[in-house]
Amino acid sequence: MGSPCAAAGHGQAHHDERNEASTGYHWASGPSINRFSITRFSGVSHPGEGADVAGIMSGVRVLEVAAWTYVPMAGGVLAEWGADVLKIEHPEGGDPQRGLISSGLIPGTGANFAHEHPNRGKRSVGLDLGTEEGREVLLKLAETSDVFLTSFLPAARRRLRIDVDDIRAVNPSIIYVRGSGHGQRGPEAEAGGYDGCTFWARGGSMDIATPLGAEYPVNQPGGAYGDTMGGGTIAGGIAAALFHRERTGEAVTVDCSLLGMGVWATAFSLAMCSTFGLESFPKGSRLQAPNPIVNTYKTSDDRFFMLVMLQSDRYWAPLMQVVGRPELADDPRFVDAAARAEHKQECIEVLDEIFASRTFEEWKNVLAEQEGVYAAVQTPREVIDDPQVKANNYVQDVVAEDGTTFKLVAAPLEFNETPVQITRAPGLGEHTDAVLQELLGLEMEQILDLKVKGAVL
């Protein structure tokens, strides 16, 4: 089943929209509002243990009006890289992903990992954009921001008056970023999507990944699979847009869709099918693999190894040496790549017998003695405990709001050979008061008035 935490383009339908006149608030002027003289943070203080995680994006402010995983994941990556990401949430419930535990869709013990994953390191501001006061606060925050990031559907953006022209009216230099289900053009441009459907099924991965003869197609491997990759792609697009603005002064819009990500993920297969006039990616039996040492093999304890030794003539003899069958290197049936391709089923069956003779742990030691590329097929728990994963700090311990410790995976980019330090997601509206005081210069009395009116949390 597609991940329920993978929506793109969901608006806040429960907003109480009111057409009120100007609020009459006296907003602070000067450095906090003037986009070109604003004093930028040098090392944003994020939630959690107060760690200074200033990084490659230090000094960049992102205003995020988005929900679920796909687009918020982009904000999470940018926050991990040091950006000050302000997550705008409705005061009543916030991002719907916060409710997955209370709804029973994920277990109610431990951290809400589904929410923590895309919202790491952000600051949460509770705003009701359906009120005139809440919208005015948003626009004032937009004046101080470099990037406006949204997953809201076009109809919701128009209704809330937060579309490109609305935001650019107060800050012409802002980068406006939209994550959508199906792109900005075509008959489904205004339709939302989830990665399980739009990325995985419609994008072709589901068909390609499903074995020949399966009764039903294979679901995507875990929740937020396409969302996580899509969010990282959006983050890269934002970085490129910021670089372009730095060089030229031009603020651009950035668009990415789940459908576009799905098509990109299957790009090699789509190009091949187009080139050769195929309906689908070929799915022959593993016994027909033309290169037997690009294949998967089962151990005696029903575990698996994947071999990817593309230069088979280079690796065949050394591999036969370490597996204890040196005579196979000179066997006329297997002596070179052409012979192995001609006798592929025999070769694979011989290798099946060899791998079935030892356990998973034994093969780890044996295969480590040769140079060809291979990998154990690991469970998620084994990935977490993988020595190479640990050495590179790819999975980190994070302290939740309630003080419990849980694990999150870092974005797979590193700058100056320095691992990032992940911090937790914020509580709903945790930073509302601080942000309104710090960036907009509001006094506590003004903030309380906004709270009474239901505009802020």
N, C-alpha and C positions, 0 to 999 in steps of 0.2 A: 504494500500500500504506500502511496506517496506520502511524504512527510507532512504532517499537519502544521509543522512549524516552518513552512516554506513558501508562504504566500508572497506574491508581488502585486502591489497595486491596490491594497485594501485601504480605503478611506476610513475616517473616524465617523461612522454613520450616526453615532449617538450624540454628536455635538448639538448643543442648543444654540442654533443660529439666530441672532437678533440683529436687526438693522438699526443700530443706535447712532446717535450723533457722536461727534468727537468727544472723547472722554474728558478733555479739559485738563489732563495731568500736565504738570510742568516737568518735562523730561530734561535730564542733565544734558548739557552741551559740552563741547570741548573734546578732549582726547578719546573719551569713551564712545563718542558717537561719530566723530569725523573719521571716515574710513581710512583716509590717507595719513592721519597723524596718530592713529590709535596705538597705544603702548601695548605691544604684544607680550605674551607670557614667555619667559625663558625657563621652560621646565614646568609643565602643568602639574599641579598637585591633584592626583587622581584619587579615587576611592581606595579603600583598603588600608594598607599600613602606612600611607602617606609617602610612599616611595616616589622619588623624582625620576620619572621615566622620559625626560626630555630626549628626543631623538631626531631623526631626519626631518620630521614634520613639525618640530617645535616652532611655535610662533604662528601656526596656521589654525584658524578657527573654522569649524564645520558646524552648521546648523542643520540638524537632522530631524526631518518630519517623516518618519517611516516606521513600519511595524513588521513583525515576524522576523525572518532570518536573512533573506536574500540581500536587500538593500542595507539594513542595519549592520550586516557583516562588513560592508565596506567601511562604515564608520568605526567599527571595532578594530579593523586593521589599521586605519589611520590613527586612532587613539593609541594603539600599541606602538606606533611609530612616533608618538609624541604630540600629535595634534590635540587641540582642545575641542572635543566633540560635545556639543550641547544636544542632548536627546530630548525633543519636545514630546511630552506625553499628556494625554487627557487626564485631568485630575481624578476621574472616576475609573479606576482600574488600570489606566496606562496602556502600554503595549499589551495587546491581547495574549501575547506569549507568556506574560506573567501569570495568566490564569490556567496554564496547562496542568499545574499540580492540583489546584483546587477542583478542576474539572475531571480529574482522574485519568487524563490522557498520558501522563507520565507519573511514576511513583512519587508519593508524597514525602519520602524521607530524603534527607540530604539537600544539597544545593539544587536550585532550579537550573540545571546545566543547559537546558534548551534556551533559556533566557540569557544566561551568563555568557554562552559562547559568542553571540554576535554583539553583545553590549559591554564587553570588557572595557574598563578604563574611561567610560564616558561620565558626563555630568547630566543628571536628569532634572529637567525643568517642567513642572506641571502647568500646562496652559490649556484653556478651553478656547480653541480657535474659532468656535462658533459664536463667541461673544466679541463685540467690537473692541472691548478692552484687551481681551486676550490676543486678538489679531494685531492690535497696535503694539503690544509688547513684542510679538514675533517680528514685526517689521523693524522695530528698534534694534532687536538683536541681529536682524539681517544686515543692518547698516554696519555692524561691527564685525561681520563674518566674511570669510574668503570663499566659502562653499555653502550652497544650499542643496541638501541631499534629500530626496523624497521617493517614496514608493507609492504615493497616493495615485489613484486612477484619475484620468483627465477630468471626469465629471466632478469628483470631489475637490480637485484643485480649483476648478472654476467656481464651485459653490463657495468654497472658503476664501476665494480670491488670493491664492498663493501660487498662481501660475507664473511663468517666466516673466511676463511683463509686469506683474504686480510686485515681484521681488526686485526686479531690475529698476523699477521706478524709484526705489529708495537706495539702491546700491548698484549702479551700472557696471561696476567692476567685479561683481560676484560671479563665480562659476556655478551654473545651475545644472544639477545632475538628476536624471530620472532613471530609475530602474523599473522596467515594465514587464508584463507577461509576454507580449508579442510584438514589440517595436512600436515606432511612432507613425507608421503608415500601414495601409491595408485595411480590410474590412473588420479585423479584430484588434485594431489599435487601442480601443478603449476597454478591452476585456482583461480581467486579471488572470493570474495563473499560479500554479504551484509547481515546484521542481519535479515532483513525481509524475505529473502529467505533461507539463509543457516542455521541460528540459529532457526528461528521461524517455517518456513514451513518444511524444510527438517529434522530438529531435533525432530519433532513430536508435538511441542507445539500447532501448528495451529489446528491439528486434535483433540487433547485432549481438547482444549478450546472451540471448536465449538459445540453448543448445537445440540442435536438430532433433525433432521428435518430441520435444517437451509439450505437455498438455496445455500449459499456460506460460505466458512470457515471464521473464525474470524481473522482479522489482529492483529498484535502485538499491545499492548496497548501504542501507542505513539512512537515517533522517538527515535532512539538510545537505545532501550530497551535492546536488547541483547548486544550491544556494551558497554553500561555502566557497565553491570555485567561482561562482558569479560575483560574490561580494569582493573577493580578491581582485577580480578583473576590473570591477568598478573603481576600486582603490587605485589601481594602476592608471586608469583613465583620468582620475582626478589629479594624480601626480603629473601626468603629461599636460593636462590643461593648466595647472598652476605654472609649470615650466614655460608653456607657451605665453601665458599672461606676463610672466616675468620678462620674457624676451621681447614681446611685441606690444604689450599693454592691452591686448584684446582678451576680453572675457568670453569664453565659449560655453555652449551647452554640451553636456556629455550624456549619451544615451547607451543603455545596455539592456537587453531583454533576456528572459529565460529561454525563449525560443532560439534567439541568436546564440546563446551559450550552448544550447543543445546541438545546434547545427555545427558549431565550431568544434565541439567535443568529438563529433563523428566525421570531421572534415576529411581525414585520410580515407575512410570507408566510402564516403559520398563521392570523392574524386575517383576512386577506383571503380565504383559501380557505374559512374557516368562514362568513364573512359572505355570500359569493356561492355557496356550495354547490359549490365546485370540488374536484376530486381532487388537483390539483397546481398549482403556480405556472405561469401562462401563459407559453409560450415561443415566441412568433411569430418570424418572420424579422426581422432588423434592418431590412429594407426596409419593414417595416410599422410602424415606430416612429411614433407619432402626433406627436411633437415631433422633427423631424429633427436639431435641435441638442442633443438628449440621445441621443448615439449614439457609436459608435467608427468612426474613419476611418483608412484605410491610406495611408501615404506612398509616394513613388516607390521608396524603398529598402526596402519591406516592413516598416516600423515602424508604430506605431499611436499615435493620440491619442484620448483620451476627452473628449468635450464634455458638460458638464452645465449647460446654460443654461435653467433652468426658466422664467424670465420671457422667453420667446422673442421677444415683441414689443419688449422693451427692447433685446435684444442682436442681433437679426437684421440690421438695417441697418448698425450699426457693424462687425459681423463681415464682412459683404459688402464693406464699404469696405476693410478691411485685407487681405482675400484678393484684392483686385483685381477684384471683380465687382460694382461699385456698382449696376449696372442691375438686379440681381436683387432689390434691396430694394423696387423698385416693380413687379416682375413680378406681374401679376394672380394667377398661380398661387401666389405665395409672399408676398403683400403683408401678410398677418397670420396669427396662429396658426390661425384656422379654415381659411384657404386652404391653408396648409402641411399641415394635418392631412388635408384633402381630397385633396391632391396629394402625399401623403407619399412615395410611391415615386419619383416624378419628382424631388422635392426632394432626396431622399437620393442618388439617382443623379447629380444635378448636383454635390452635395458630394463624392461619391466621385471624380468627374473632377477637381474642384478640388484635393483633397488628393493625388491621384496625380500631380499636376504638379510637386511639389517634394519635396525630401528631408526626412528627420527633423530634421536640424539647421536647415534653412531654416525649417521650420514653427515651431520653437522661437522664433525671432526674430519671425516674423510674428504668431503668436498672443499674444506678450507685449505687442503694441501695442493690444490691446483688453481690455475689462473683464470679459467673460464667463468663467465658471469652466471650466477645461480642465486636463488633465494628460497628460504623456507617459506611455505605458506603459513602465515602466522595468524593467530587469533588476536582480537583487539587487546586482550590482556597481555599477550606476548609482545605486541607492538609497544605498549607502555613500558614494559620491562626490558626491551631491546637495548643492549649495551650501547649501540651506536646512537640510538634515539636519546638515551640519557646523556651521552657524552656531548651531544650538540644542544642539549636543553630544549628539545622540541616539545616535550610535555612538561608542564610546570605545576607546582603546587600553588594554589591560590586560596586566600583566606576570604570566606564569605562574610556577608553582613552580620550574620549571627555568630561569627567566630569559628565556624567549622572550616575544615580544610578540604578542598576538592581539587581535581586536576583539570586543566585546560591545555589545548594544543596551541602553540604559538604559530603565528603566520610564518610561512616558510621562506622568509627573506631575512638576511642578516646584513648589517652595515658595519664596516670596519671590524669585522670578525667579533662583534660584540652581541651576545644574545639579548633580546629584549626582556623586560621584566613585566609579566602580565599582572594586571590588577583587576579586582572584581568589578562586576556591573553595579551601577548605583541603585539605591532604593527609589521607589516612585517619588518623584519630586524632591529628592534628597537635597538638591542644590538650588532650588528655586530662589530662596531668599538671598543666598550668597551671590548668585548670578545677577539678580535684579539690582542688588546694591553695587556690586563690583563693576558691572558693564553698563548699567543704565543710570546709576547714581541715584536710585530711588531711596527715600527714607523709609524706615520701618512703618511709619503711619500710612504712607502711600501703599506699601505692600499689603498691609492689613486691610485697607479699603478694597484692593483688588481681590483679596481672599473672600471678603464678605460678599462681594458681587459674583463670586464663583468663577472669576476669570483665571485665577491662578491657584495652585495648591499650597 
